[in-house]
Amino acid sequence: MLKTRPVSEVTHIIADRFGTCRMETETVPLENALGRVLAEDILASAFIPNFNRATVDGYAVQVNDIRDCSEKTPVILNLVGHSHMGAQTTFSITRGECAYVPTGGEVPDGTQVMVMIEDTREVAGDRITFYKPYAAGLNLIFRGEDTQPGDRVIPAGKRLKIADTGTLAAMGIMEVPVRQRPRVAIISTGDEIVPAAQPISGGLIRDVNAPMLRNAVQVNGGCSRFHGIVKDNLASIKAAVLVALPEADMLLISGGTSMDTRDAVTAVIADLGEVYVHGITVKPGKPTIFGTIQDKPVFGLPGNPVSAYFTFQLFVRPLLHSLQGTHPVDRQITLPLARDVVTNHGREECVPVIIADGLAHPVASKSGLITTVSCADGYFRIPRDLPGRKKGDFVEITFLDC
C-alpha cells in the first residue's frame, strides 16, 4: 500500500536530492535570450549613456540665468550654438548664453538645465526669451546615470524580460550566457489512452496529459520530447524509459501510479533506479511517485489530468526552475471565501477558485475533469490538519497564469 508523505517532506526530499544541481551554461544570440535564465552576472563595461543628454527639445542654460524669470520679468539669453543628433557637441555655454539641443542630443559643457522649447520665445538676432524658472538638472540625463563601469546591471539567475534584452543591447552585448533548458522526456501510459487527435469510442480516453505537460514544461523554461503512449505493463514502460532517459535531464511518466496490480511505473523506477516517494498526502495527486534513474529525477504523475496538473505545479515546476538557477514567481492575492469548503481530513488540498465580486468562489473539482481548472482564475491550499475553511475566511489565492 501507499506510504504517503506530507507535501513539505516531499518538497524537502526533492530539494535535498537535486536542489544544488544546475544546468550547464550556453551562449545564445540576444534575439533568442528572452525568457532564458541568465547564467552569469552582467556587469557594465562603459558609461550608459556616455554623454550628458537632453530629454526634451529646447535650450541648454545655466540655472542662475533663469532663476527669477517670469511672464512679467522674462530673461533674454544669447543663442551661441546648436547640438546635432549623432554628433559630438564641442562648444560650451557660460552665464548669459544658451544653446539649442534636440531630444537625445548631447548638451554642451556648462549646461545645468534644459528648458522646453514651449517655455521660450525666439527674438531677432539669435536671442531667446525665457519666461519660466527651472530647477537644476531638469530634463537632463547625465553620463553614467543609467550604468557605470563595474555596475552589476542584471544578476545571474534572472529570467530575462523584454526590458532586459534592451539593456543588453544598450551595452552592446549580443551573445548572452544562459542556463541550458532542462530537457524533459514525457511518457504516457495506459491501455485505455489514445492520442488526443484520435476519435474515441467506449472505454477509450484521449491523452490529455501529454500536451498539457509539454506546454507546462515550455512555459517554465524547459523543452520536452514526447515518447508516446505505452501499454500499462512493466516491459513496455521499461523499454520506453530506457529509450527516453539518455537524452533527457528529467522524466515524467503519466499514469500507472496507483496500487492496481497492473500498474508498473513504481516497479520500473525501482528496478532501474530508486523510489524515494510513492504517495503524497495531497488532494488531488495522492499516488504521485518521485525517484531517480541514471541519477536523473523521475516523476510518476497521476493519470487523472487535474491530479497531474497540480502535482506538476507543486513538485515538478519548482525543480525545473531550480535546475535553471531561479525560482517560480507567482501572483497572489488574499480574498474571502464565498462559501464553506469541506475537505478530506489528513490531506492537503488544492482548491480551484473563480474570482468575482471581490470573493473567491470555490470550483467543485474532480481529478478527471480538467475543465474545472481551465475555468478557474487560481487556487488556494488547505493544510492537511484543517477540516476545511468557512465562508468569509480569507485565503491566499495563487493565480493560474499559465
Buried (B, 14 or more C-beta within 10 A) or exposed (E): EBEBBBBEEBBEBBEEBBBEBBBEBEEBEBEEBBBBBBBBEBEBBEBBBEBBBBBBBBBBBBBEBBEEBEEEEBBBBBBBBEBEEEEEBEEBBEEEBBBBBBEBBBBBEBBBBBBBBEBBEEEEEEEBBBBBBBEEEBBBBEBBEBBEEEBEBBEBBBBBEEEBBEBBEBBEBEEBBBBBBBBBBBBBBBBEBBEEEEEEEEEEBBBBBBBBBBEBBBEBBBBBEBBBBBBBBBEBBBEBBEEBBEEBBBBBBBBBBBEEEEBBBBBBBBEBBEBBBBBBBBBBBBBBBBBBBEEBBBBBBBBBBBBBBBBBBBBBBBBBBBBBBBEBEBEEEEBBBBEEBEBBEEBBBBBBBBBEEEBBBBBEBEBBBBEBBEEBBBBBBBEBEEEBBEEEBEBBBBBBEE
